[in-house]
Amino acid sequence: MDEHFLSKFREAPRPEFSEALWGKLHQQTAAESAPGRRWASWRAPALAVVSVLVVLAGLLSFPSLRAAAQHFLDLFRVQRFVAVSIDPARIQQLEQLKEGKIDVKALLGGSTQVLKEPGEPQTVDDAIDAGEKAGIHVSLPKTLPEGMTQTEIRVQGEGAARFTADTVKLQQLLELLDIRDLHVPEQVNGPIVTVHVPPAVVIRYTKGKVGVRLLQSRSPEMTLPLGVNLPQIVEIGLRIAGLTASEAQRFAYSVDWHSTLL
């Protein structure tokens, strides 16, 4: 799937659809900002199930707070997705570092412990079977672009992992990429970040050699220590991905990362 494919089948939404969508988003935003809802979001203990996220494309963040054991953690749920273009030259640069026997994955952080391995995706017969295996209701498009057909339905298993950050190693990676104007904050060093990715259903559609995948799942969750400056961490991830200093800073501090997946 590329920009030409997306543009080819792009259609303007119906006015009544746009009005209904904005109304729903407005109601949701108002409900989330209500004092009663925020107070209700504090509860213990927190679920310590997770899956690993790599800083390369930035980090996740999501809205709700929980107390876990003796530590207060930020618990976030993905509500929106934001696409960011990664500089191909940066990908090549990272590959060159690997060829030079530099362990880029190790430099991105400290230790990673896989708590639950998602395993290989399972091919299923239909959406009903997929929904039963993933524990969700699977919706299908009512109409498809002319010539496009559904070719496969797969279920990806649940994943969870625990990640311990290392500021020294991350700073080394920034220096290797010649990013000299950023410094990894000390409060990131050592905290345990946990991520939980629920089962997902992936439906594949094709038209000739063109393919597109529709993914459906419950919201991923991530917990991290209270006080971590999320925009600061996202800015580092965006710079590693190849964005300029001004682009990364503007993007990192203009998005609500408590509800957005990058």
N, C-alpha and C positions, 0 to 999 in steps of 0.2 A: 504494500500500500504506500503511495507517495502523494505529494501535493497535487499532482495532475489528476490522480484518481479521485481525491477528495473534492477538488474543484469541479470535476466533471459531473458529479452527482449532487452537488450542493443545490439546495432549494431554500428560498426564503420561507420562514415559518408563517403560518396563518396568523393574522392579527389577534384573533381570539385566543390562540395558543400562547402567544407572547404575553398578553395581559394576564392570563391565568397563571403562567409560570412566575412572572414577577410578583403577583399577589401571594403565591405560595411561599416564595423565597422571603418576602417581607415578613410574613407571619412566622416563618421558622426563625428568622433572625431575632424578631421581637421575643419569641418564646425562649430562645437560648440566652438572651441577655437579662431575662427576668431574675430578680434576686432570689426568689424561692427556688428556682431551678439550680442556680449556682450553689446555694447552700445544700441542696439535696445531692449534689454531685460529690460531696465529701463523705466517703464511707470507707470502712475497713473490714477485712484486709483486702489489699489489691491482689488481683490475679497475676501471678508471676510466670505467665506463659508467654513466649516470644519467639521472633525469628530475626535473623541478622539483616541489617541494612548497611550498605557501603556508602562512604561519604562521597564517592565519585560523582554521583548525580545530585548531591544534596541530601538533606535528611527529612524525615517525616515529622509532622506534628499534628495534634488532634485535641477537641475540647472537653475536659473533665478532670477533676483531681481526686485522688484517693490516698488514704493512708495505708502503708504496708509495713507491718511489724513496727519497728521504731523509726522508720524513715518515711517522710512525706515525698510522694512521687507525683510527677505530672503524668496523667493518663490521657492520651489523645485518641481521637477516632477520625479517620479520614472521611471527609464529606465532599471534597472537591479535588480535582486533578488539574495540575498545571503543567503544560508541556514546555520544555526548554531544549533549544537546539544545542547540541554538544559539538564543539569545534573538532572537525576531523583531524586537524593538525595536532591537537592535544592528544587524541587517541593514539596517533602515530608516535607521539613523544613518549607516552606511557608504555607503548609496546617496545620502544627502543630501550627504555629503562629496564624492562624485563629481559630483553636480549642481553643487556649488560650485566646480567646476574643480580639485578637489584629486585628484591621481593617487594613489589609495589603493594600487594595485598597486606603484607606485614606492616608496611609503613603507614597504611591507612588507620591502623589502630593496634591495640594490644591483643588480647586473647578473645577467641570466639568459641562458645560452647553450644553445639546444636542440641536443643532440648527435644525437638520432634522433627524427624526427617520426613518431608512431604512425599518422597518416593516418586516413582514414574507415574505420569498421567494415565488414567484408565479411559479407554474408549467405550462409550455406552451407546445404546440403540436410539434413545430419544430423550427429550427434555424432561419427561416425567421421571425416568430412571436417573438422570443426572441430578435432578432436584432432590430425590430421595437420598442419594449418596452424599450430596453436599449439604443437606439439611436446609435448603432454601427453596423458594418458589422461583422457577426459571421462566422468564418471559421470552417470547420470540417475536421478531418483527412481523407486523401484519402484512407489510408489503416489502418487496426487495427491488433493487434496480433491475431493469430489463437484462436478462441473460445471466444474472447472478443466482447461484443455487447454494443451498446448505450441503456441505460435504462431510462434516465431521463434528461430533460432540465428545469432548473429553472432560474428565473430572480430575482436577489437581488436588492432591491431599493437603491436609492441614500442616503448617510448618511453624516451628517455634525455635528461638535461639536467644542466647545471652551474649552481649558484647561489652567488653571492657576497653574503654578508650585510653590512649597513650599520647599525651600532648607532644612529647619529645619526638616520637616517630612521625607524627603528623607534620610537625614543624620541619623535619628533615625532608619530607616529601615536597613541601612548599618550596624549600630552598633548591631542591633538585629541579623543580619546574621553573626556577628563577622568579618565584613570587616572593618578593622581598618586603612588600609593604604590609603584609598581614602577619599577625602573631596569634597563635592558638592560645585561647584563654586558659589559665591554670585550673579553673573550676571544672574543666572538661576532663582533666587527668584523673583516671581511676574510677569515675562513676560507672556503675553497671547500667547499661541500656538493654532493655528487653523488648522484643517485638514478637507479636503473635499474628500470623496470617491465616485466616480461616480457609476452609476448602473453597475452591473456585470452580466454576463451570466455564469452559472455553468452547465457543461455537464458531466453527470456521465456515466462511462463505467464499466461493470462488467464481470468477468469470474469466475463462481462459487462463492466462498466466497470472492474473491479478488475484490476490487473496486478501481477505480481511478477517479479523478475529473479534468476536464479541465476548467479553469477560464479565461474569456476574459472580458476586461474592458478598458476604457480610463485610463490614468495615474492618480493615486491619487495625491493630492497636499497638501502641508503643508506650512504655513507661521509662522515664528518666528522672534523675534527681532534681528536686525543686531548686530553682535559682539558675539553671542553665540558660544562657542567653541564646535562644533559638535562632533569631536572625543572624547573629554573629557566626553560628555554626553553619547555617545555610550559605552565608556569604563565602565561607571557606570552600564549601563543596562546589559552589558555582564557579569559583576561580579555578579550582582543580579541573572542572569540566571545560574550561577554556573561555569563559566570559571575561570581558574586560573589567577593570576595577570599578568603573562608574556603573556599568551594566549590573554587575553582581551586587553592588551596594544598593542601588535603586530597587532592584527586584527583591532582595532579601528583606528590606525594611518597608516594603509597600504591600506585602502579602500577609494575610492572617494565617500563620503556619499552624495554629491550633486546630485547623480544619482542612488543611490542604496537603495533598501528596504531590511531590515533585517528581 
